[in-house]
Amino acid sequence: MRAVATALAARTYLPVCFLTVGAAALVATGWISHWGGANFTETLFSLRVSVIGPSTLVIISILMIAERVWPAQQRSPVARGYRQDALYTVLNSTLTLPLIAALSLSFSTVVRSRLPWLTFPRVAVLPHVLVTGAIVIAMDGCNWAAHLANHRSNTLWRFHELHHSQEDMSVLTVFRTHPFVHIVYTVALIPGIVLLANGGLSTGLLIAYAGSVALAHSNIRLSFGPVLGRIFVSPNFHRIHHRLEGRQDVNLGFALTIWDQMFKTAVFPTTETVAIATGLPGRALIVEQQGAKPHHCKVFVAQLLAPWRPMSAEARATLLNADDPREMKA
């Protein structure tokens, strides 16, 4: 048995395997409990409207045009990175959405059943706009915390490094995510669960939030000025988070910069940072930029399977020597 365990450890990265099993158990719990009474089909439809609905497609189209007019970096419309991100856009618009719906409903079911005291009772005097604002701000804070965890935990980083492997940033980079990275982002559901009896977020507001995150990843030379830039995440602000050289566990906010300012992880853009290079130091993950040909499909499959494979000695050395306080944790 020990020999089998040793052989398995040599061929796989066990912490990621354990996390995968935990996610499967969570989804199984939700499925067995019939998603806590929620309608899976309706939830999936709402996700699709938010991610690939007409309004979202219009926002993305406008941002793609803006990238040609005010680019942070000059890039060909058919750059390698853009083509690779197109594959992830298709993946996240199809197969990933049912997984996100299952994880979200299962997590909500478990929290409401095991921690019923978290849900506030209905308070009639609370204005709906106040509740909505509180949910959005708290949700963004939870996303910030989950994002930080992705950088500080080596297990979570194995999923998140794919997002940082992009060397041709664009609005479609928002889709360059591993399907299983969404496990940790289920914590962003907690504010909605807590205030569920007092209100929720409309689909329109979710589309606006998703649009702001897409804008942050776009290849647009844009800051929001000395006032709004201290509140909202701009493309110039978020690009620093993807920089090739220096710490990447900065500017972690999704839509708001207040969390980075509060926890001293904010680095505000300058003229020197607008067009800085992005990507992974040492290319610890196989990327489409390597080699004379991009081999998009081969690289796509390799990137998706990478989290379960053992970390190479070279990748581990790069991680340990990087100017990054991320710890090697399970």
HELIX and SHEET records of a PDB file:
HELIX    1   1 ARG A    2  ARG A   11  1                                  10    
HELIX    2   2 LEU A   14  ILE A   32  1                                  19    
HELIX    3   3 HIS A   34  GLY A   37  5                                   4    
HELIX    4   4 PHE A   40  ILE A   52  1                                  13    
HELIX    5   5 PRO A   54  VAL A   69  1                                  16    
HELIX    6   6 ARG A   80  SER A   93  1                                  14    
HELIX    7   7 THR A   96  ARG A  114  1                                  19    
HELIX    8   8 PRO A  116  LEU A  118  5                                   3    
HELIX    9   9 HIS A  128  ARG A  152  1                                  25    
HELIX   10  10 ASN A  154  HIS A  164  1                                  11    
HELIX   11  11 VAL A  171  PHE A  175  5                                   5    
HELIX   12  12 PRO A  179  LEU A  189  5                                  11    
HELIX   13  13 ILE A  190  VAL A  194  1                                   5    
HELIX   14  14 LEU A  196  ASN A  198  5                                   3    
HELIX   15  15 THR A  203  HIS A  217  1                                  15    
HELIX   16  16 GLY A  225  LEU A  228  1                                   4    
HELIX   17  17 PRO A  235  ARG A  239  1                                   5    
HELIX   18  18 ILE A  240  HIS A  242  5                                   3    
HELIX   19  19 ILE A  258  MET A  262  1                                   5    
HELIX   20  20 PRO A  281  ARG A  283  5                                   3    
HELIX   21  21 HIS A  296  LEU A  305  1                                  10    
HELIX   22  22 ALA A  306  TRP A  308  5                                   3    
HELIX   23  23 ALA A  313  ASN A  321  1                                   9    
END                                                                             
